[in-house]
C-alpha cells in the first residue's frame, strides 16, 4: 500500500471552535511507520484547556489537538525495525502536520508515527480497540502511582476524578490500597466506586477535609492531586499523615532508618494559575515526600497495556462514550457543557480518510 498523502483531522481554528479539515501528511522518515487510526482518546482536561486557550497562546491557533491513538500499521519505512504491516499499535505525539499548529497533533485519521525514542509507537495485543483507546492517558496515571510506591493496605486519597484521577484511583486500588476518591461531581464519584474506591467524598462542603481525615484515620499514606486547581492543591496538602517529632525532655529527632515510611503527595496535574504554599507549614512535623512525575515513558506505556490485557486495569471502562469523528464538534461541546455527565470520550475513525 502506498503511503497516503493527506488526512482528515480535528482542528481548533480559534479558541472555542472545532471543525474537521483535510490536511497534508508530513514526509515519513526512514524509521517511521504510517498508521491508519481506529480510535483516538480525548484527554478531556488537557484538550478542553487547549480549546479555551488556557494551555496555549491565542496565536498558536489553528492547531490539531490530541496525543493518544490506536490503529493499524499500513506502511513501514526501510529502517522501522520490528514493526510489520498489519500490526496493532498505540501511538503518541505523531509527527506534526505541515502548515498548522500542533498541540500534540493526535486527532487525525492517519499518523506518521516514530519507532524510536520516547514517542515511539508500541505494539498492542489482540483485543477490542476500545480497551486501549485511553491507554496513553492511563500510562500517565500509572507513572504517578508507581512513583508513590503503593503497598497493600496503605490508605490513598485521589483529589479530582477526571481521567487522570480516575485512572489513579484504579491503579492504587489494584495495588491493594484503600482509596478515597474526591470530586465535585457525584457522577464521577460513582465511577470511582466501581473502579475500587472504598469511599467517596463530594468536594466543596465546609467539612470536606475533616470528612476525609475521618475516613483515613487522620491522614493518608498517599495523596494524589489531579484536579489542577488551587483549592484542590490546598485540600490535598492537608490530607497526608505526618511523622511528627517526639516531644520528650528535649527536642528529639527520630532516626529515619527506623522510622515509618513518609507519606507521599503526588502532583498529577498542570495548574493554570500559580499556587503559593509554605512547605514548612504544610504538614505538622516532618513526613511528606512531594512527587511530580511528568508525562509517561515507554515502560509506563508497556506496563499499562499489559495490565489491560491481563484484566488488572479497566481500560475499556475508562471510555464512557465512543462517537463517530464526524460528530466531533458536538462531542466537544457536550464535554464542556455537561462535566457531570460527559466524563470521557473516544472518537471512532472508521471510514475516515
N, C-alpha and C positions, 0 to 999 in steps of 0.2 A: 504494500500500500504506500503510495506516495504521500509525503507529509502534507497536511493541509496548509493553506496559506492564510486563512482567516478564521476567526472565531466569533461566536456570539458572546457578549459579555454584559454583566450588570455594571452600569456606570452611574455614579453620583455626579451629575453635571455641575451642581452647585449645592450648597448646604440645604438639606431638607427635600431634595428631589431625587427621584430614581427613574432610570429608564434602561432599556436594552439597546445595545448598538452592535454593529458588525465592525470588528477591528482586525488589523493585521497581526499575525503572529510574528514573534522575533525569529531570526535565523538560529536554528539549533547549533550548539557546539558539538564537536565530535563525541563527547562523552554524555550528551543529553539523550533523553527519550521523549517521545510525544505520547501524551495520554489523552484518551477520549474519556471525558468526565462523566460519571454516573450520578454522583451526588456531591454537593458542596454543603458543608455545615456553616451556619451563621453563628459567629461568636457574638451573641446579642449585645453584651456590654460594650465590647470594642467597636463593633460596626456601627451601632447607633451613636456612639460618641464621635466616630469619624463622620457620620452623616450630619451631625449637628455642628461640625467644625470644632468640637472640643479637643480632639486629638491632633488635628491638622490645621494649618492656617488657611484662610479663605482662598489664597492664591494657589493652593495645592489642587483645587478643582479645575477641570473634571478629573475624576480618578476611578480606578477599579478597586473595590474593597475585597476583603476576604482572604483567609490564609489556610483553609483546610478543604481538601477534596479527595475523593476516591474514584478510581476508574481503571481502565484497561489500557495497557501499553499497545500502541499500534505501529510504532516505529522506533528503532534503536539506532543510535549513532555508532560508528565503527569502533569507538573506544568506550562504549557503555557496557562495561564488564559485568556479567552476572545477571543481566536483565534480558528478557526474551519477549517477543511479540506474543500477546495473549496473557501476560502476567497481570495480576490484580495488584494495585499499588495504592498507598496513601501518600498524598503529596502535600507539601507546604511551600509557600513562597516561591511560586514558579518564576521563570524569567519574565521580567516586565514586558508588557506590550508596548511597542514603539508609539510615540506621539501622544501619549496620555499619561496622566499621573497614576501612581501606584501606591495604594495603601495595602500592600502585600499582593494584590492582583490575582486572588484566587477564584473569584466568582466569574468563571468563564467555562465554555464548553470544551475547550482544548487547552492543555497545559504543555508548555515546553519545560520539562522538569529536569533537574540535575540528578546525577547519580553519584556525585562525590561531594564531600563537605557536609556541614550540618543541615543544609537544605536538601539533601538527597532524598529521593523517594524511597519508601520502604515497602517490601513485599507483604502482601496480605494473604491469609489462608482463604480457602473456600468459605462461603457463607453469604448472608444477605448484605447488600450494600449498606442498609440502614444500621447494621450492627457496628459499622466502623465509620459512619459519616461524621461523627464528632470525636473520633479518636485523637485528633491533633489537639483539641481543646482539653480532653481528659488527660492527655500527657502533661500538660502544664500543671494541672492539679496534682498529678502523680509526683512530679518533681518536688512540689511543696510538701506533700505528705511524707515522702521518704526522707526529706531534709529534716523533718521533725523527729525521725527515728521512733515511730509509734510502737508501743509494746502492748500486748494483750492485757486488758484490764485497766489501762490508763483512761483518764477522762479527757475528752476533747470537746471544744466548742467551736462551731463554724459560724461566723457572723457574715450574713449575706448568702442567699441561696439562688443567685444567678447560676449560670453554667459552671463557672469556676468553683463556686461554693458548693453547688450540688455535687459535682464530681469529687470535691474534697471530702464531703460527708460520706460518699460511697467508699472512697479509698480508706478512710480512717475506720469506718465500720467494718470493712473487710479485713483490716489489720487487727480486729478484736477490741477496738476502743469503744468506750461508752460515749456516744456522740450526742451533744445537744445542738440542735440547729436553730438559728435565729434569723428572722427576716420580717419585713413589714407586711408581706403578702401571705395570707393564710394558704392560698393555693400552692405556693412554692413550699411551704412547710409540710403540706400533705404529701408532696413528692418526697421530701426528705425522710419522712416517716416510712414510706415504702422502701426506701433505699437503706434503711438500717438505723436511722436516728432513734435513740431511746426516748428522747423528749424533744419538744419543740417549744419555742417562745416567740410570741409576736413582739417585735421591737417597737419602741416608741412610748410604751407606758412608763409612768414615773418610777415604777419599781422593777424595770426590766433587768437591771444589773443584779439587784437583790434576789430576784427570782432565779436567775441563772446560777448565782453563787449558792443558793439553797439546793439547787439540783445537782451541783458539783461538789457539795461538801466544803464550800469555802474557796474554791478556785480550781481551775483545770490544769492538767499537765500540759496540754497543747491547746492553743487558741489560734485559729486561722481567721484572719481578717480579709474578707473577699468582697466587701461592699464597695470599696473605693470611695467612701465618703468620710468626711471629718467626724461626724457623730459615730460612725461605725468604728473608726480607729480608736476614739476615746473610750467607747464601750469595751472594745477588745482588750485594751491595755489594763482595764480594771479587773479582768477575769482570770488572770494567771494566778495559780497558787505560788506562794513565795517560800523561800528558805530563810527565815529570819535569823538574825544574830541571837544568841542566847545571852540573856542578862543574868549574870551571877554577881559575885562581889565586885568584879571589874568587867570591862568590855571583853567579850570572848568571841573570837572569830573561828568558826568551825573549820576543820580540815576538809578541804574539798574532796580529797581522795576517799574519805569515809562518809561524806555527806550524800543524801539522796540526789538523784538527778534534778537539775534545774528545770523549771517549766520552760516551754518554748512558745514564742509568739511569732507566727508565720505571717508575713505581709504578702498576700497573694492578690494584690490589686494595684492598679495605677490610680493616682489621685489627680483630679483636675485642678484642685487648689492646694496651696501649701498647708501642711499640717504642722502645727507648733506643739512641742511637748518637751517637758523637762525629764530626761531619762532617769535622774536620781529620785524623782518624785513619783515615778510610775509604778513602783512596787514597794510594799512595806518590807524593808530589809533587802537582802540580796536574793537573787534566784530566778532571773529571767534571761533566756537567750533569745536574741532577736535574729530572725532569719528572713532574708529577702531573696528567694530564688527567682531567677529571671528566665522566662521562656521555657523551653524544653529541649533536650538533646536527643540524639539518635537512640541512646539506651532507654530513655524515658518512653519514647515512641514505641520501640520494640516491646518493652515490658507491658505497655498498655494494650497493644494488640494481642499479646499472649494471654493477658488476663481476661480480655473479652472473649477470646476463643475458648478458654477453659471455663467460662462461666463465673469467674471470680469478680467480674466488674460488669455492671448493667449497661453496656454500650447502647443497645437499642432503646432502653428505657429513657435515655437522655434526649432522644429525638421525639419531641412532643408532636410535631406535625411535619409531614412531607408534602410539598406543594410543587406543581409544575413551575419551571422557571419563568414561563410566560406571565405568571401571576406575581412576580417579584415585587412590583411597586405596591400592590395592595398588601402583600405579606409583610413588608417592612412597616407599613403604616399600622397594621394590627399590632406589631411588636411595640410600637411607640404608644399607641392609644390604649392598649389593654395589657399593661405589665403583669397584672394579677393572673390573667388567663393565658397570655402568649408567653410561654416560658422559653421555648427553644424552637428551632426551625432548621429544616434541611430542604434544599432545592433538588428537584428531580430534573436532570438534564437530558432524559431520554428523548431522542429525536431532534435535539438542538444541534446546530451546525456552527 
